[in-house]
Structures are given as structure tokens and as C-alpha cells.
Amino acid sequence: MYLIVGLGNPGKKYQNTRHNAGWQAVDFLLEKKENWRKNKNANCFYFKKNFGEIETEIIKPLTYMNESGKSVVYFQKKRGLAAEQIVVVHDDFDLPLGTIRIAQNRSAAGHNGVKSIIEKLGTKEFIRIRIGVRGEKDCQIPAEKLVMKNFSKIEAGLIKKSAAICSEAIKDFLENGIKSAMNKYN
């Protein structure tokens, strides 16, 4: 079993912001947004899905970004998951728009959602799929302002492609392991 976590912020105000790239990616994984159910105990949207014989639980925390760890640790404890069974998908200001990177055992690098997860789990051993959200013209904008900025129409098309690629990378990871996915998608 694996827990796949798409990070984002709840509410229409944040729906199309760069900070919600993780939510967009896990939406592609399900292919239909209406399948999400609400889990009140974990304060998240939730869906259970098998990929082949591999069982997954996919969540989108409904806390704000800096409290994402609460939802993650709820499922980690409930299912007895090791950190290596948790995949966190999130935006990354340091990566150019349209790119993804798969990593494990990395610091939060200033990302408050990842920082919250590390604090709640007590480890950074989980797997991360980082989605680049920095456009060519965004280099001068501070990260905390950029991630709350909506995508332009052209950028929105690129982020949808990134989300689709991220979805395929998750499937590859589940089927073939992290090294295969890293070699193919990094």
C-alpha cells in the first residue's frame, strides 16, 4: 500500500495558483475529480484506488499548506505506513515550469507543506515529486508571492502537461520502483 499526497490550498481563491500544482497532478491520477470523498478525521479529500495489484490511498489535505502534515500522519498511523510508502506531490519554485523531479530523503527547501510533513512524520525519508512552477519571467518575484500567483493561459497548459507527466511518473514508480521512475522522469 502507498499513500499519495497532492499538496495545495483549499478554496476557490487558490484553485489555479502555482501552490496547487500537487492537487492538479493527483486529479490526473484519478481522471475524474468527482470521485473525491471527504475524510473528516484526516481533514482531506480522499480516494482509494488500485494500480494493477498495488493499493493506494490518494489524498488532498484540506488544511492550509503549512499544516499538511496533519492529514499525512493520520493515514501513516492508521495504515502503519513506512515513510518510503508515502509519495508527496508538490510545487517547486526552484524548478522551471513544465519540469518534474523525483527525490527521496530531501530537506523541505523552504516549502512549508513539506516542512509540516517532515515535522509530523519525524523523518524526511518519504518520496517527493516536485513540479516546477517558475516561469521565465518569474525569477525576480519572491517565492512566497509567486506560488500564490495564478498561471497565465499558456502556463496553465504547461502545468497540465506537467501534471499528466507526474501522474505517469507515479504509475511508473508504483510498478517499477523509484530508481526506474527517477531514471525515466528526472
C-alpha positions as CSV (number, residue, x, y, z in Angstrom):
1,M,0.0,0.0,0.0
2,Y,1.1,3.6,-0.8
3,L,-0.2,6.9,0.3
4,I,-0.1,9.6,-2.4
5,V,-0.4,13.1,-1.2
6,G,-1.2,16.1,-3.5
7,L,-0.3,19.4,-1.7
8,G,-2.4,22.5,-2.2
9,N,-4.6,25.1,-0.5
10,P,-8.4,24.7,-0.2
11,G,-10.8,27.2,-1.6
12,K,-11.6,28.9,-5.0
13,K,-9.1,31.7,-4.2
14,Y,-6.2,29.2,-4.6
15,Q,-7.7,26.8,-7.1
16,N,-5.5,27.9,-10.1
17,T,-2.4,29.1,-8.2
18,R,1.0,27.6,-8.5
19,H,0.8,26.3,-5.0
20,N,-1.9,23.9,-6.1
21,A,0.2,22.0,-8.7
22,G,0.2,18.9,-6.4
23,W,-3.6,18.9,-6.3
24,Q,-3.8,19.1,-10.1
25,A,-1.3,16.2,-10.5
26,V,-3.3,13.8,-8.3
27,D,-6.5,14.9,-10.1
28,F,-4.9,13.5,-13.3
29,L,-4.2,10.2,-11.4
30,L,-7.9,9.7,-10.9
31,E,-9.1,11.2,-14.2
32,K,-12.4,12.3,-12.7
33,K,-12.5,14.9,-10.0
34,E,-16.0,14.0,-8.8
35,N,-14.6,10.7,-7.3
36,W,-13.1,12.5,-4.3
37,R,-14.8,11.9,-0.9
38,K,-14.2,14.0,2.2
39,N,-12.5,12.3,5.2
40,K,-13.4,14.4,8.2
41,N,-10.9,12.7,10.6
42,A,-8.0,13.5,8.3
43,N,-9.4,16.8,7.0
44,C,-8.8,15.9,3.4
45,F,-10.3,14.8,0.2
46,Y,-9.7,11.1,-0.2
47,F,-9.8,8.4,-2.8
48,K,-8.8,4.7,-2.7
49,K,-7.5,3.2,-6.0
50,N,-5.6,0.2,-7.1
51,F,-3.0,0.4,-9.8
52,G,-2.7,-3.1,-11.0
53,E,-2.3,-5.1,-7.8
54,I,-0.9,-2.1,-5.9
55,E,-3.4,-0.5,-3.4
56,T,-3.1,3.3,-2.9
57,E,-4.9,5.9,-0.9
58,I,-4.7,9.3,-2.5
59,I,-5.3,12.5,-0.5
60,K,-5.5,16.2,-0.9
61,P,-5.2,17.8,2.5
62,L,-7.9,20.5,3.2
63,T,-5.7,22.2,5.8
64,Y,-3.6,25.1,4.5
65,M,-0.2,24.2,3.1
66,N,1.7,24.8,6.4
67,E,-0.5,22.2,8.2
68,S,-0.4,19.4,5.5
69,G,1.4,17.1,7.8
70,K,-1.7,16.6,10.0
71,S,-3.6,14.7,7.2
72,V,-0.5,12.7,6.2
73,V,0.3,11.5,9.7
74,Y,-3.3,10.5,10.2
75,F,-3.1,8.0,7.3
76,Q,0.5,7.0,8.1
77,K,-0.5,5.9,11.6
78,K,-3.9,4.4,10.6
79,R,-2.2,2.2,7.9
80,G,1.1,1.7,9.7
81,L,3.0,3.0,6.6
82,A,6.7,3.4,6.5
83,A,7.9,6.8,5.2
84,E,9.0,5.1,1.9
85,Q,5.4,4.2,1.3
86,I,4.4,7.9,1.2
87,V,4.6,10.0,-2.1
88,V,4.2,13.7,-1.8
89,V,3.5,15.7,-4.9
90,H,4.1,19.5,-4.7
91,D,5.0,22.7,-6.4
92,D,8.7,23.8,-6.5
93,F,9.7,27.4,-7.1
94,D,13.3,26.3,-7.9
95,L,12.3,24.2,-10.9
96,P,11.3,25.7,-14.3
97,L,7.7,25.5,-15.3
98,G,7.0,22.2,-17.0
99,T,9.6,20.1,-15.3
100,I,9.3,17.4,-12.6
101,R,11.9,15.8,-10.3
102,I,11.6,12.7,-8.2
103,A,13.6,12.6,-5.0
104,Q,13.7,10.9,-1.6
105,N,15.2,11.9,1.7
106,R,15.5,15.7,1.0
107,S,15.0,18.7,3.2
108,A,11.9,20.9,2.9
109,A,14.0,23.5,1.0
110,G,11.7,26.3,2.2
111,H,8.4,24.5,1.2
112,N,6.0,24.9,4.2
113,G,3.9,21.9,3.2
114,V,6.9,19.6,3.1
115,K,8.2,21.1,6.3
116,S,4.9,20.3,8.0
117,I,5.1,16.7,6.8
118,I,8.7,16.2,7.9
119,E,7.8,17.6,11.4
120,K,4.7,15.4,11.8
121,L,6.3,12.2,10.5
122,G,9.6,12.9,12.2
123,T,11.5,11.9,9.0
124,K,12.3,13.1,5.5
125,E,12.5,9.6,4.1
126,F,9.3,9.9,2.1
127,I,9.3,10.2,-1.7
128,R,8.7,13.6,-3.3
129,I,7.7,14.5,-6.8
130,R,8.4,18.2,-7.3
131,I,6.6,20.1,-10.1
132,G,8.3,23.2,-11.5
133,V,6.2,26.4,-11.3
134,R,8.7,29.1,-12.1
135,G,8.1,30.8,-15.4
136,E,10.9,32.6,-17.4
137,K,9.7,36.0,-16.2
138,D,9.3,35.0,-12.5
139,C,12.9,35.0,-11.4
140,Q,12.6,38.4,-9.7
141,I,9.4,37.5,-7.8
142,P,9.9,36.3,-4.2
143,A,8.8,32.6,-3.8
144,E,6.1,33.3,-1.3
145,K,4.4,35.7,-3.8
146,L,5.0,33.6,-6.9
147,V,3.4,30.4,-5.5
148,M,0.1,32.4,-4.8
149,K,0.1,33.7,-8.4
150,N,-2.3,32.2,-11.0
151,F,-1.0,30.7,-14.1
152,S,-1.3,32.5,-17.4
153,K,-3.2,30.6,-20.2
154,I,0.0,29.4,-21.7
155,E,1.4,28.4,-18.3
156,A,-1.8,26.6,-17.4
157,G,-1.3,24.4,-20.5
158,L,2.2,23.6,-19.5
159,I,1.2,22.8,-15.9
160,K,-1.5,20.5,-17.1
161,K,1.2,18.6,-19.2
162,S,3.4,18.5,-16.1
163,A,0.5,17.1,-14.0
164,A,-0.1,14.4,-16.6
165,I,3.6,13.5,-16.8
166,C,3.6,13.5,-12.9
167,S,0.7,11.1,-13.0
168,E,2.6,8.8,-15.3
169,A,5.7,9.0,-13.1
170,I,3.6,7.9,-10.1
171,K,2.3,4.9,-12.0
172,D,5.8,4.0,-13.2
173,F,7.1,4.3,-9.6
174,L,4.4,2.0,-8.3
175,E,5.0,-0.5,-11.0
176,N,8.8,-0.4,-11.3
177,G,10.2,1.4,-8.2
178,I,11.8,4.7,-7.5
179,K,15.0,4.2,-9.5
180,S,13.1,3.4,-12.7
181,A,10.9,6.4,-12.2
182,M,13.9,8.7,-11.5
183,N,15.8,7.5,-14.5
184,K,12.8,8.0,-16.8
185,Y,11.4,11.3,-15.5
186,N,14.3,13.3,-13.9
